[in-house]
Amino acid sequence: MPETAGPAAATDIRKCLALVLDTDDLVEALRLAQELEPWFSVAKVGLELFSAEGPEAVSALAERGWRVFLDVKLHDIPTTVNKASRALGALGASYLTMHASGGVAMLRAGVEGLAQGAERAGLAPPVSLAVTVLTSDGDAPPHILGKRVATALEAGCGGIVCAAADVREAKLLAPRLVAVVPGIRPAGSDTHDQARAATPEAALAAGADLLVVGRAVTAAPDRTAAAAALVAGLTAAG
């Protein structure tokens, strides 16, 4: 950890950072996780890695002490989502995403299945995250956010996934929900396919609880330097 960040402050920031492991190779994912562990405490396993490696991607990271953010965005009929989330709840992930657009019944089925799966495996209940509006969607009508936050709240979700620009409104509507923000890009960097990207400082200032960081660090020429700069910037801003 960089000395300029200050040990206690840097540790607090680390708890707010999720590292995106977008690869189809578990060996590569574990190598990246080990390299960047001093700056991140959560590992995001998305569709690419989970499709290639399956449950082992979750268990391998959890066994190494990571909180795993399983980002598979479930969206189907309630029965199917319930059964799938029950199976996923037993894997040891700390977070699981489902599309809020699936409605209250679907989300509630997912929340219940996730809790049941974790309980049967003797694990702490994971946090169900309702995806509100994708950060790649720049054309969503303004009223959608409030409707989907309300849906997540009614269904019993523990958190939401939203753009940094939506955090303040979401927190006003549901202050107890964990706000997870993807699309994090340092100032001046390429936003790639993110229509609503934000700097890490802006996202944290808006009230985000967990920042999801990918290519800004993993595609940097010097990954450890990029991670250290990210934490140092957040610590200074705080």
C-alpha positions as CSV (number, residue, x, y, z in Angstrom):
1,M,0.0,0.0,0.0
2,P,1.5,3.4,-0.9
3,E,2.7,5.3,2.1
4,T,1.1,8.5,0.9
5,A,-2.3,7.0,1.3
6,G,-2.0,6.4,5.0
7,P,-2.6,2.8,6.3
8,A,-6.0,3.2,8.0
9,A,-7.5,5.4,5.2
10,A,-6.2,3.2,2.5
11,T,-7.6,0.1,4.2
12,D,-11.1,1.8,4.3
13,I,-10.9,2.7,0.6
14,R,-9.9,-0.9,-0.2
15,K,-13.1,-2.2,1.3
16,C,-15.0,0.0,-1.2
17,L,-13.3,-1.3,-4.3
18,A,-14.3,-4.2,-6.5
19,L,-11.8,-5.5,-9.1
20,V,-13.3,-6.6,-12.4
21,L,-11.9,-10.0,-13.6
22,D,-13.1,-10.0,-17.2
23,T,-11.2,-12.9,-18.6
24,D,-12.1,-16.5,-19.7
25,D,-9.1,-18.0,-17.9
26,L,-9.3,-18.7,-14.2
27,V,-5.5,-18.9,-13.9
28,E,-5.2,-15.4,-15.3
29,A,-8.0,-14.1,-13.1
30,L,-6.3,-15.5,-10.0
31,R,-3.0,-13.9,-11.1
32,L,-4.6,-10.5,-11.5
33,A,-6.4,-10.9,-8.2
34,Q,-3.1,-11.7,-6.4
35,E,-1.3,-8.9,-8.0
36,L,-3.9,-6.3,-7.1
37,E,-5.1,-7.6,-3.7
38,P,-3.3,-4.8,-1.8
39,W,-5.8,-2.3,-3.3
40,F,-9.0,-4.3,-3.7
41,S,-11.1,-6.5,-1.4
42,V,-13.9,-7.6,-3.7
43,A,-13.5,-9.6,-7.0
44,K,-16.1,-9.3,-9.7
45,V,-16.8,-12.5,-11.6
46,G,-18.9,-11.6,-14.6
47,L,-20.5,-13.6,-17.4
48,E,-17.3,-14.2,-19.3
49,L,-15.4,-15.8,-16.4
50,F,-18.4,-17.6,-15.0
51,S,-19.3,-19.0,-18.4
52,A,-15.8,-20.3,-19.0
53,E,-15.0,-21.6,-15.5
54,G,-18.3,-22.0,-13.7
55,P,-18.6,-22.3,-9.9
56,E,-14.9,-22.8,-9.5
57,A,-14.3,-19.2,-10.3
58,V,-16.3,-18.2,-7.3
59,S,-14.9,-20.8,-4.9
60,A,-11.3,-20.3,-5.9
61,L,-11.5,-16.6,-5.1
62,A,-13.6,-17.0,-1.9
63,E,-11.1,-19.5,-0.6
64,R,-8.4,-16.9,-1.1
65,G,-10.2,-14.5,1.1
66,W,-12.0,-12.4,-1.5
67,R,-15.5,-11.2,-1.2
68,V,-16.9,-12.3,-4.6
69,F,-19.3,-10.1,-6.6
70,L,-21.1,-12.6,-8.9
71,D,-22.4,-10.4,-11.7
72,V,-24.6,-12.7,-13.9
73,K,-27.6,-10.4,-14.0
74,L,-30.4,-13.0,-13.6
75,H,-33.5,-12.2,-15.6
76,D,-36.2,-14.9,-16.2
77,I,-39.5,-16.2,-14.8
78,P,-39.6,-16.2,-11.0
79,T,-39.3,-20.0,-10.6
80,T,-36.2,-20.2,-12.8
81,V,-34.6,-17.2,-11.0
82,N,-35.4,-18.8,-7.6
83,K,-33.8,-22.1,-8.5
84,A,-30.8,-20.5,-10.1
85,S,-30.2,-18.1,-7.2
86,R,-30.6,-21.0,-4.7
87,A,-27.8,-22.9,-6.5
88,L,-25.6,-19.7,-6.7
89,G,-26.2,-18.9,-3.1
90,A,-24.3,-22.1,-2.1
91,L,-21.2,-21.1,-3.9
92,G,-19.8,-18.5,-1.4
93,A,-20.4,-15.3,-3.3
94,S,-21.0,-12.1,-1.3
95,Y,-23.1,-10.4,-3.9
96,L,-25.4,-11.5,-6.8
97,T,-27.0,-9.3,-9.5
98,M,-30.5,-9.6,-10.9
99,H,-32.2,-7.2,-13.4
100,A,-34.7,-4.9,-11.6
101,S,-36.6,-4.8,-14.9
102,G,-37.7,-8.4,-14.2
103,G,-40.2,-7.0,-11.6
104,V,-41.0,-7.5,-7.9
105,A,-42.0,-11.2,-8.1
106,M,-38.9,-12.2,-10.0
107,L,-36.5,-10.2,-7.7
108,R,-38.2,-11.5,-4.6
109,A,-37.9,-15.1,-5.9
110,G,-34.2,-14.5,-6.4
111,V,-33.7,-12.9,-2.9
112,E,-35.4,-15.9,-1.3
113,G,-33.6,-18.5,-3.4
114,L,-30.2,-16.8,-2.7
115,A,-30.8,-16.8,1.1
116,Q,-32.0,-20.5,1.0
117,G,-28.9,-21.6,-0.9
118,A,-26.5,-19.9,1.4
119,E,-28.3,-21.2,4.5
120,R,-28.2,-24.8,3.3
121,A,-24.5,-24.4,2.7
122,G,-23.9,-22.9,6.1
123,L,-22.9,-19.5,4.7
124,A,-23.8,-16.0,5.5
125,P,-26.6,-14.6,3.3
126,P,-25.2,-12.8,0.2
127,V,-26.5,-9.4,-0.8
128,S,-29.0,-9.4,-3.7
129,L,-28.2,-6.5,-6.0
130,A,-30.9,-5.2,-8.4
131,V,-29.5,-3.7,-11.6
132,T,-31.4,-0.5,-12.2
133,V,-30.1,1.0,-15.5
134,L,-27.0,-0.2,-17.2
135,T,-24.2,2.3,-17.4
136,S,-23.9,1.7,-21.1
137,D,-27.5,2.9,-21.5
138,G,-27.5,6.6,-22.1
139,D,-31.1,6.7,-23.4
140,A,-33.1,5.4,-20.4
141,P,-36.0,7.7,-19.5
142,P,-35.6,9.6,-16.2
143,H,-38.5,7.9,-14.4
144,I,-37.0,4.5,-14.7
145,L,-34.5,4.8,-11.9
146,G,-37.1,5.6,-9.2
147,K,-39.4,2.8,-10.4
148,R,-36.6,0.2,-10.3
149,V,-35.3,1.3,-6.9
150,A,-38.8,1.0,-5.6
151,T,-39.0,-2.5,-7.1
152,A,-35.7,-3.5,-5.5
153,L,-36.9,-2.2,-2.1
154,E,-40.3,-4.0,-2.3
155,A,-38.6,-7.2,-3.3
156,G,-36.3,-7.2,-0.3
157,C,-33.0,-6.7,-2.2
158,G,-30.0,-5.6,-0.2
159,G,-28.6,-3.2,-2.8
160,I,-28.7,-1.8,-6.3
161,V,-26.4,-1.3,-9.1
162,C,-26.6,2.1,-10.7
163,A,-24.5,4.9,-12.4
164,A,-22.8,7.4,-10.2
165,A,-25.1,10.1,-11.5
166,D,-28.1,8.1,-10.0
167,V,-26.7,7.4,-6.5
168,R,-28.0,10.6,-4.8
169,E,-31.5,10.0,-6.1
170,A,-31.4,6.3,-5.3
171,K,-30.2,7.0,-1.7
172,L,-33.0,9.5,-1.1
173,L,-35.5,6.8,-2.1
174,A,-33.8,3.9,-0.3
175,P,-31.0,5.1,2.0
176,R,-30.3,1.6,3.4
177,L,-29.7,-0.1,0.1
178,V,-26.0,-0.7,-0.8
179,A,-25.2,1.3,-3.9
180,V,-22.8,-0.4,-6.3
181,V,-21.4,1.8,-9.1
182,P,-19.7,0.4,-12.2
183,G,-18.3,2.5,-15.1
184,I,-15.5,4.0,-13.0
185,R,-12.9,5.8,-15.0
186,P,-10.1,8.2,-13.7
187,A,-10.3,11.7,-15.1
188,G,-9.1,11.9,-18.7
189,S,-9.1,8.2,-19.3
190,D,-11.0,6.3,-22.1
191,T,-14.7,5.6,-21.2
192,H,-14.8,2.7,-23.7
193,D,-18.5,1.5,-23.9
194,Q,-19.7,3.3,-20.8
195,A,-22.2,6.0,-21.7
196,R,-22.4,7.2,-18.1
197,A,-18.9,6.8,-16.7
198,A,-17.7,8.7,-13.6
199,T,-14.5,9.3,-11.8
200,P,-13.9,7.3,-8.6
201,E,-13.9,10.5,-6.6
202,A,-17.2,11.7,-8.0
203,A,-18.8,8.3,-7.4
204,L,-17.7,8.1,-3.8
205,A,-18.7,11.7,-3.1
206,A,-22.2,10.9,-4.4
207,G,-22.6,8.2,-1.8
208,A,-21.5,5.0,-3.6
209,D,-20.7,2.1,-1.3
210,L,-18.8,0.0,-3.7
211,L,-16.9,1.1,-6.8
212,V,-16.5,-1.4,-9.6
213,V,-13.1,-0.9,-11.4
214,G,-12.0,-2.8,-14.5
215,R,-10.0,-1.6,-17.5
216,A,-8.8,1.6,-15.9
217,V,-6.6,-0.7,-13.8
218,T,-6.5,-4.1,-15.5
219,A,-5.6,-2.6,-18.9
220,A,-3.1,-0.1,-17.6
221,P,0.5,-0.4,-18.7
222,D,1.4,-0.6,-15.0
223,R,-1.5,-2.1,-13.1
224,T,0.0,-1.7,-9.7
225,A,0.8,1.9,-10.3
226,A,-2.7,2.6,-11.6
227,A,-4.3,0.8,-8.5
228,A,-2.0,2.7,-6.1
229,A,-2.9,6.0,-7.8
230,L,-6.6,5.2,-7.6
231,V,-6.5,4.6,-3.9
232,A,-4.2,7.6,-3.2
233,G,-6.6,9.8,-5.1
234,L,-9.6,8.6,-3.2
235,T,-7.9,8.8,0.1
236,A,-6.8,12.4,-0.6
237,A,-10.4,13.3,-1.7
238,G,-11.8,11.8,1.5
